[in-house]
């Protein structure tokens, strides 16, 4: 999972397994990713992650899109951030 929200949005909490890479930095940080794996782009509602998904699909990656509003598991709160 790649969380594409801005830094100040992630401070409110994030999915523990997600890697945080803001949308504005996503295209410069994808070089080390494996095109054989499937990635899940996430943001709060799915709008930003939809754009990131389109960019990654254009680069030949397998991508799904999602929003945190539908996430039903734990979210790390501020002060307990990972990634």
C-alpha positions in Angstrom: 0.0 0.0 0.0 1.2 3.5 -0.9 -0.4 6.4 0.9 -0.3 9.4 -1.4 -1.7 12.0 1.0 0.2 15.1 2.0 2.4 15.1 5.1 -0.1 17.1 7.3 -2.9 14.7 6.4 -0.8 11.6 7.4 -0.1 13.2 10.8 -3.7 12.4 11.7 -3.0 8.7 11.2 -2.3 6.1 8.5 -2.7 2.4 7.8 0.3 0.8 9.5 1.4 -1.3 6.5 1.2 1.7 4.1 4.3 3.5 2.7 3.8 7.2 2.8 4.8 9.0 -0.4 3.0 12.3 -1.1 1.4 12.6 -4.6 3.8 15.4 -5.5 6.7 13.0 -4.9 5.3 9.8 -6.3 6.8 9.9 -9.8 10.3 10.5 -8.5 10.2 7.6 -6.0 8.8 4.7 -8.0 12.1 3.4 -9.6 12.8 0.8 -6.9 9.3 -0.8 -7.1 8.7 -4.2 -8.7 6.4 -4.2 -11.7 5.5 -7.8 -11.0 3.9 -6.9 -7.7 0.5 -5.3 -7.4 0.3 -2.0 -5.5 -2.7 -0.4 -3.7 -2.7 3.4 -3.9 -4.6 5.0 -1.1 -5.6 8.5 0.1 -8.6 9.6 2.2 -11.3 9.4 -0.4 -9.7 7.8 -3.4 -9.3 10.9 -5.6 -5.5 11.5 -5.2 -4.8 7.8 -5.3 -6.8 7.5 -8.5 -4.4 10.0 -10.2 -1.4 8.1 -8.8 -2.9 4.8 -10.0 -3.3 6.2 -13.5 0.4 7.4 -13.5 1.6 4.0 -12.3 -0.6 2.0 -14.8 0.9 4.2 -17.6 4.4 3.1 -16.4 3.4 -0.6 -16.6 2.6 -1.3 -12.9 -0.3 -3.4 -11.6 -2.3 -1.0 -9.4 -5.5 -0.9 -7.4 -7.0 2.3 -6.0 -8.7 2.9 -2.6 -9.7 5.4 0.0 -9.1 5.3 3.8 -12.8 6.1 4.3 -13.5 2.4 3.5 -10.7 1.0 5.7 -12.0 -1.0 8.6 -8.8 -1.9 10.5 -6.2 -0.1 12.6 -4.8 3.3 11.8 -1.6 4.5 13.5 -2.3 7.8 15.2 0.0 10.8 15.4 3.1 10.0 17.4 3.0 6.4 16.3 3.7 6.8 12.6 5.6 4.3 10.5 7.1 4.5 7.0 
